[in-house]
Amino acid sequence: MKVFLVAGARPNFMKIAPVYRAMQENGFFDPVIVHTGQHYDAKMSKVFFEELELPEPHIYLGVGSGTHAEQTAEIMKRFEPHLTELQPDLVMVVGDVNSTVACSLVAAKVRYPGERLAEYWQRYERFLQSRANLPGVREEHRKQKRSHAAPLVAHIEAGLRSFDFDMPEEINRIETDHLSDILFTTCDDGDENLLREGVDPRKIFQVGNVMIDSLRSFLPKARQSGILQELNRIWRRKHSEPLTAGGYALVTLHRPSNVDHPQMLRMILSALMEISGEIPVIFPMHPRTQKLLAQLDDEFRKRLSRSRLLITDPIGYLDFLYLEKHARIVLTDSGGVQEETSYLGVPCLTLRPNTERPVTIREGTNRLVPLRKESIVEFARQALQRTSWQPASIRFWDGRAAQRIVGTLTEIFKPAGRER
């Protein structure tokens, strides 16, 4: 069974890696990695394929940046010819970036009739019929039909909702879920959100978190990282005390609402400088944010250079895992980091008014922080004063999500005695 695994942005790479390996080991699946190039900087894409032991992408679209409309449209235009040429049976998308919704939409609309594809659709429909007695299945679900000349669509991390339509990702999540034939959720929240929106319960499968699969798989390798020693060589040029494991705060910010506006960036950096008076702060910064930082006034940038806030270039996945594991606290606006810190038992302050991952607050170490300097500093002080944080124990966050995904697909599509 030919499967397109679509990756567009950095977190997608960590999510497809365990699924790709599980499919390779299974033998029934022929996984094809599609890299849209939504993040086109080599430091932010190529390094992840190398570190995650993935092959170079089989298909590279090279889309690059642009407005949401430009980027989404360009992905769709470049993706469609590969679908019609290679004719995959299943298109699997992850997360909530523009690549996710763009490739889902193309897959749902493309047509290439064939006996093999029709056979997979028949198996899928028989599988749905076998789940007809699930609670919540309605007559309207049974009436829904899709063309047997289009590939099936599966979404990993389905059902996440922030309920904030100012976030482009929220729109991507909802559209992708309602285009998908198979929805893999990370926790109960995802199931409940999908059911509330009227999604057919027969299509929903709670499998766990593939980000945690990658974290568990690569944490032993990350322990060998020399990133702290490397950062210390820079740090010790200005500061007498060294950076030590458990003795720093780690920052990762990328959302435009936080880092694309000079006034907001200045406020956040001011808060980080104040926090750095109590604990050193490490901030691997996106090149786009570095450009905006360079436009701030000279006096502010001089204050930054005199503070205990260390701004670095983006770092690789394994180095970041090491820093994340050994941080005293983490400040972020990333969904994946909220999950990883909860699993690791590291306190996480999310600089956002909401999160699509409330389980990390309810059962993990995550806290939402109001976007005001005083609040950021106060929440950080409270987290630093607390001496004990426990790793979250969330159902199915056990490193086996990819195996459950592949196991479900095998149950649906693989006939007895057939290898491919």
Backbone hydrogen bonds, N-H to C=O, Kabsch-Sander energy under -0.5 kcal/mol:
donor,donor_aa,acceptor,acceptor_aa,energy
3,V,30,D,-1.9
4,F,90,L,-2.6
5,L,3,V,-0.6
5,L,32,V,-3.0
6,V,4,F,-0.6
6,V,92,M,-2.5
7,A,34,V,-3.2
12,N,9,A,-1.3
13,F,9,A,-0.9
13,F,10,R,-1.2
14,M,10,R,-1.0
15,K,11,P,-1.3
16,I,12,N,-2.3
17,A,13,F,-1.5
19,V,15,K,-0.6
20,Y,16,I,-3.2
21,R,17,A,-2.2
22,A,18,P,-2.2
23,M,19,V,-2.3
24,Q,20,Y,-2.3
25,E,21,R,-2.4
26,N,22,A,-1.6
27,G,23,M,-1.7
29,F,23,M,-0.6
30,D,1,M,-3.1
32,V,3,V,-3.1
34,V,5,L,-3.1
34,V,32,V,-0.5
35,H,33,I,-0.6
35,H,59,I,-3.1
36,T,7,A,-2.4
36,T,34,V,-0.7
39,H,8,G,-1.5
40,Y,38,Q,-0.7
44,M,41,D,-1.5
45,S,41,D,-0.5
45,S,42,A,-0.9
46,K,42,A,-0.5
47,V,42,A,-1.3
48,F,45,S,-0.9
49,F,45,S,-1.3
50,E,46,K,-1.9
51,E,47,V,-2.6
52,L,48,F,-2.2
53,E,50,E,-1.3
54,L,49,F,-2.4
58,H,33,I,-0.9
59,I,33,I,-2.0
61,L,35,H,-2.6
62,G,35,H,-0.6
63,V,36,T,-2.7
64,G,37,G,-1.6
71,Q,67,T,-3.1
72,T,68,H,-2.4
73,A,69,A,-2.5
74,E,70,E,-2.3
75,I,71,Q,-2.3
76,M,72,T,-2.1
77,K,73,A,-2.4
78,R,74,E,-2.2
79,F,75,I,-2.3
80,E,76,M,-1.9
82,H,79,F,-0.7
83,L,79,F,-1.5
84,T,80,E,-2.3
85,E,81,P,-1.7
86,L,82,H,-2.5
87,Q,83,L,-2.4
89,D,2,K,-2.0
90,L,2,K,-1.6
91,V,152,L,-2.9
92,M,4,F,-3.4
92,M,90,L,-0.5
93,V,91,V,-0.5
93,V,154,A,-2.6
95,G,156,I,-1.5
100,T,97,V,-0.7
101,V,97,V,-1.3
102,A,98,N,-2.5
103,C,99,S,-2.3
104,S,100,T,-1.5
105,L,101,V,-2.3
106,V,102,A,-2.0
107,A,103,C,-2.3
108,A,104,S,-2.1
109,K,105,L,-1.2
109,K,106,V,-0.5
110,V,106,V,-2.3
112,Y,149,A,-3.0
118,A,114,G,-2.2
119,E,115,E,-2.2
120,Y,116,R,-1.9
121,W,117,L,-2.1
122,Q,118,A,-2.0
123,R,119,E,-2.0
124,Y,120,Y,-2.3
125,E,121,W,-2.6
126,R,122,Q,-2.2
127,F,123,R,-2.2
128,L,124,Y,-2.2
129,Q,125,E,-2.0
130,S,126,R,-1.6
131,R,127,F,-0.6
131,R,128,L,-1.2
132,A,129,Q,-1.4
134,L,131,R,-1.8
137,V,134,L,-1.6
141,H,138,R,-0.8
142,R,138,R,-1.4
143,K,139,E,-1.4
144,Q,140,E,-0.7
144,Q,141,H,-0.7
150,A,147,S,-1.2
152,L,89,D,-2.4
154,A,91,V,-2.5
155,H,182,I,-2.4
156,I,93,V,-2.7
156,I,154,A,-0.5
157,E,184,F,-1.6
158,A,155,H,-0.6
158,A,184,F,-2.5
160,L,157,E,-0.8
161,R,356,E,-0.6
165,F,163,F,-0.5
167,M,164,D,-1.5
170,E,167,M,-0.9
171,I,167,M,-1.1
172,N,168,P,-2.1
173,R,169,E,-2.6
174,I,170,E,-2.2
175,E,171,I,-2.4
176,T,172,N,-2.4
177,D,173,R,-2.4
178,H,174,I,-1.8
179,L,175,E,-0.7
179,L,176,T,-1.0
180,S,176,T,-1.0
181,D,153,V,-2.7
182,I,153,V,-1.7
183,L,203,K,-3.0
184,F,155,H,-2.8
184,F,182,I,-0.5
185,T,183,L,-0.6
185,T,205,F,-2.2
190,G,187,C,-0.7
191,D,187,C,-1.3
192,E,188,D,-2.7
193,N,189,D,-2.5
194,L,190,G,-2.1
195,L,191,D,-2.4
196,R,192,E,-2.2
197,E,193,N,-1.3
198,G,195,L,-1.4
199,V,194,L,-2.3
203,K,200,D,-2.0
204,I,201,P,-1.4
205,F,183,L,-2.8
207,V,185,T,-2.4
207,V,205,F,-0.7
208,G,185,T,-1.4
209,N,396,F,-0.6
210,V,208,G,-0.6
212,I,209,N,-0.5
213,D,209,N,-1.3
214,S,210,V,-2.0
215,L,211,M,-2.3
216,R,212,I,-2.8
217,S,213,D,-2.2
218,F,214,S,-2.5
219,L,215,L,-1.7
222,A,218,F,-2.5
223,R,219,L,-1.6
224,Q,221,K,-1.4
225,S,222,A,-2.1
230,E,226,G,-2.2
231,L,227,I,-2.8
232,N,228,L,-2.1
233,R,229,Q,-1.3
234,I,230,E,-0.8
235,W,231,L,-2.9
236,R,232,N,-2.9
237,R,234,I,-1.1
238,K,235,W,-1.7
239,H,235,W,-1.7
246,G,326,H,-2.8
247,G,244,T,-2.4
249,A,280,P,-3.0
250,L,329,I,-2.3
251,V,282,I,-2.6
252,T,331,L,-2.3
258,N,255,R,-2.1
259,V,255,R,-2.0
260,D,256,P,-2.2
265,L,261,H,-2.8
266,R,262,P,-2.5
267,M,263,Q,-2.0
268,I,264,M,-2.5
269,L,265,L,-2.7
270,S,266,R,-2.2
271,A,267,M,-2.1
272,L,268,I,-2.4
273,M,269,L,-2.4
274,E,270,S,-1.8
275,I,271,A,-2.4
276,S,272,L,-2.3
277,G,274,E,-1.2
278,E,275,I,-2.2
279,I,275,I,-1.7
281,V,308,R,-2.4
282,I,249,A,-3.1
283,F,310,L,-3.1
285,M,283,F,-0.6
285,M,312,T,-3.2
289,T,286,H,-0.5
290,Q,286,H,-2.2
291,K,287,P,-1.9
292,L,288,R,-1.5
293,L,289,T,-2.6
294,A,290,Q,-1.9
295,Q,291,K,-0.5
295,Q,292,L,-1.2
296,L,293,L,-1.6
301,R,297,D,-2.0
302,K,298,D,-2.1
303,R,299,E,-1.9
304,L,300,F,-2.1
305,S,301,R,-2.1
306,R,302,K,-1.4
307,S,303,R,-0.8
307,S,304,L,-1.0
310,L,281,V,-3.4
310,L,308,R,-0.6
311,I,309,L,-0.7
312,T,283,F,-1.8
312,T,310,L,-0.5
320,F,316,G,-2.4
321,L,317,Y,-2.6
322,Y,318,L,-2.0
323,L,319,D,-2.3
324,E,320,F,-2.9
325,K,321,L,-2.8
326,H,322,Y,-1.9
327,A,324,E,-0.9
328,R,248,Y,-3.2
329,I,248,Y,-0.8
330,V,347,P,-2.2
331,L,250,L,-2.8
332,T,349,L,-2.5
333,D,252,T,-1.1
338,Q,334,S,-1.3
339,E,335,G,-1.5
340,E,336,G,-2.6
341,T,337,V,-2.6
342,S,338,Q,-1.4
343,Y,339,E,-2.2
344,L,340,E,-2.3
345,G,341,T,-1.5
346,V,341,T,-2.3
348,C,365,T,-2.0
349,L,330,V,-3.1
350,T,348,C,-0.6
350,T,367,R,-3.1
351,L,332,T,-2.9
351,L,349,L,-0.7
352,R,350,T,-2.1
360,T,357,R,-1.9
361,I,358,P,-1.3
362,R,358,P,-2.8
363,E,359,V,-2.7
364,G,359,V,-0.6
366,N,360,T,-2.2
367,R,348,C,-1.7
369,V,350,T,-2.7
372,R,370,P,-2.3
376,I,372,R,-2.5
377,V,373,K,-2.4
378,E,374,E,-2.3
379,F,375,S,-2.9
380,A,376,I,-2.0
381,R,377,V,-2.3
382,Q,378,E,-2.3
383,A,379,F,-2.3
384,L,380,A,-2.4
385,Q,381,R,-1.9
386,R,382,Q,-1.3
392,A,342,S,-3.2
394,I,392,A,-0.5
397,W,394,I,-2.3
398,D,396,F,-1.7
404,R,400,R,-1.8
405,I,401,A,-2.4
406,V,402,A,-2.7
407,G,403,Q,-2.5
408,T,404,R,-2.4
409,L,405,I,-2.3
410,T,406,V,-2.4
411,E,407,G,-2.2
412,I,408,T,-2.0
413,F,409,L,-2.8
414,K,410,T,-2.1
418,R,415,P,-1.7
